[in-house]
Amino acid sequence: MTNKNIKIAVFDVCDTIYSANTTFYFLDSFFESNREYQRFRKFTKLYLVKVLNAIIYKITKKDLIRLYATRFLKGFSVDEIESYCKEFVANTLSKKEQKVIINKLKDYQQSGYKIVLMSGSYEFIVKEVASFYKADNYFASELEVENGFFLGRYKKDILLSKSEILKYNYDKFEELIVVSDNKSDLELMKMANKSFAVCNRVKDCNFWNQYDFVNQIKVFHV
């Protein structure tokens, strides 16, 4: 499938390239004037709701808040969303850049590595981010579309299958670098010649301390 001599640097997007969950950051921006969505978001920020959602996710691997939030995209055209997303990435999301990660991405890029973005965020967001940073490839979660309109549900969610996707698309490579904040990317990091765990909080560092092969990048925000 691939040239065994290539060097790959995989970067996560949410809370890695940006200090934000790009799925909800996009939705919050796009539906800023939507009262129903704003009521929903206020509800999801309640402590009890977040705890319950975390428990359900741990048991079923389904993020109900994320799934329900996606329903708000139902009926919107792909063209409208992609047009909005282009401006969103350039002018809004860019304000959330984590400079230390961007510098590392550019360093690997200039050193001849193929830059690959892998994220559970929406494909239309990650595609635009990949274009913005001139990444060589990207993989992201896809939504169902019919006749050019979103149906408000997932077609493919890659959040927990990144290592399998990388193996399938890059069966041979000389070197692999992985940069991510996701604990669920541990298997991907095990594949890497060098891995970097992005710690946005002290407790993130505490988790990664148990893995000697993982380097840490601390980007605490005050």
N, C-alpha and C positions, 0 to 999 in steps of 0.2 A: 504493500500500500504506500509506503513512504521510503524515502532515501535514508538508509541507516546512518548516514554521516551528518544529518541535520541536528541542530541543537535547539531545544524548545524551552521557552519560559512561559509557564502557565500562570495567569493572574486571575484571581477571583475579582468580582466587581463590588458587590455590596459590602460596606464596612472594611474594604481593603483598598481599592482605588479611591473610593469615596467614603467619607464618614457618614454614610446614610444607607438605609435600606432603599434601594432605587425603585423597587416595586411600589412601595407606599409613598415614597417621596414624589414619584410621578403621579400617582393617583390623587394624592393630597393637592397637588398643583392643578391637575386637570379638572378636578371636581371641587375646586375652591368655593364656587358659588352654588353648589348642589346641596340643598339643605338635608336631603335624605342621607346623602353620603356623609355629611358632617356630623349628623346625629349618630350614624353608625360608627364613625371614628371615635367620637367621644365615648361611646359605649365600650368599644374595644380597648380603651385605655384604662378602664376600671381594673383595679388590682385583681379582684376575684375572677373576672373574665379572662385576664391574661394567665392566671394560674390554671384555670380550668382548661384553657386552650393548650397550655404546655403539657398538662397531664394527658389529654386526648392525643396530642401529637406523639408523646412518648409511647403510647400504646398502639396507635394506629398508623403513625407516620403521616398523618394528614393534618395540615395546618388549616383549621376551619375558618379562622379569621381571613387568611390569605385567599382561600377558596371563595368565601362569600364576597370579599372585596372585589374579586375579579368579575363577579356577576354584574357589577355596575358598568362594565364595558360593553355589555350586550346591546346591540343595535347601532353601535358607532362604527363608522366606516374605517377600513384599514388606512385609506388615504388621509383621512382627517387626523387619526391618531399618529401616524408616522410623520405628518407635517408638523404637528404640535411637538412631537418628541424631538425632532431635529433642533428646534429652537430651545427646547427644555434642556437638552444635553449641553448645548453650547453656552447658554446664558444663565441657567439656574443650577443645574447639577454641577457645573464646573466650579461653583463656589464652594462645593463640598470636597474638592480634591484633597487627598492626603499627599502632601508634597514629597515626603520621604519615599512613598510608594511610586509616585510618578517618576521621580528621579531614578529609582531602581529599574523601572520599566524601560526608561529611555537608555539607561546604561546597557542593559541586556540587548536592546534593539540595536544600538550602535556597535555592539560587539558581535553582531551577526546572528543572534538568536532569533528564531521564529516566535513571535509573540502571539500567544493563544489565550483568549479570554474565555473563561468557563464560569457560568453563573446560573443560578436558579431563577433569576429575574426574567421578565418578559423578553422574548426574542427581539421585539422592535426597539427596546431600550438598548440591549447589549449590542445589537447591530450598529446602532448609531454611535455608541461608545467606541466600538471597534474602529469605526470609520474616523472618529475624532482623533484617536491616538495612533491611527495607521497600523493597527494590529493585522497580523497575517491571517488569522482565522478566529472564529468564535463559536461557542456552543451555548445555547440558552433554552429556557422553557418556552414551548410553543402553545399558542391558544388556537382554539377551533375557529375557523372562518368559513362562512358560507356566502357566496355571491358578493364577496368583497366586504362583508360585515362580520364583526366579532360576535360570537355566540355567548360570550361570558363564561367560558369554562376552558379548562386545560385540555390540550391534545397530547402534550408530552411534557412532564415535569422532570427535569434532569438533576434536581437538587441532590439526590442520593445516589446518582449513578455516574458521576464524573469519571471515576477511575476506569469503569467499563467502556465509556465513550472514548476516552483517550487511547486505551488499548486497541479498540476497534479501528480508530482513524489514524493512529500512529503506531504501527506494529513494530517499527524499528527506528531507533534514534541513537545518536551518539551521547547526548546528555540531556537531562531533564531537570528543570528548576520549577518549583511550585511556590507560589506566594498566596496565602489565603488566611482569613481569620476564622474560617469555618471548622469547627471540631469534626463535622461530618466529612471533611476532606482528608482525614487521617490516612485512609487507604491510598489516596492520591499522593500524599506526602511520602508514604513508604516506598513508592515507586521511584521517587526523585533521587538524583545525585546530591541535590541540596534543596532543603525546604525551609521556608520562612513563615512562621506563624505571626500574624499581625495581632497584637494585643491592644485592644481598645480600652480594656479595664484590667485592674490588678488581678481579678479572679480568672481572667483569660490566661494570664501568665502562669497562675497556679496550676491550671489544667495542663499546659504545655510543658511544665517543669518535669513531668514524669517521663518525657520522651527526649532522650539525649541527642537523637539525630535531628531534632527540630531546632532551628535557630529562631530567635524571637526578635520582632521589631515592635518596640513600644511606642504607641501613638496616643497616649492618654490625652484627653481633652478636658480643659478646666473651664 
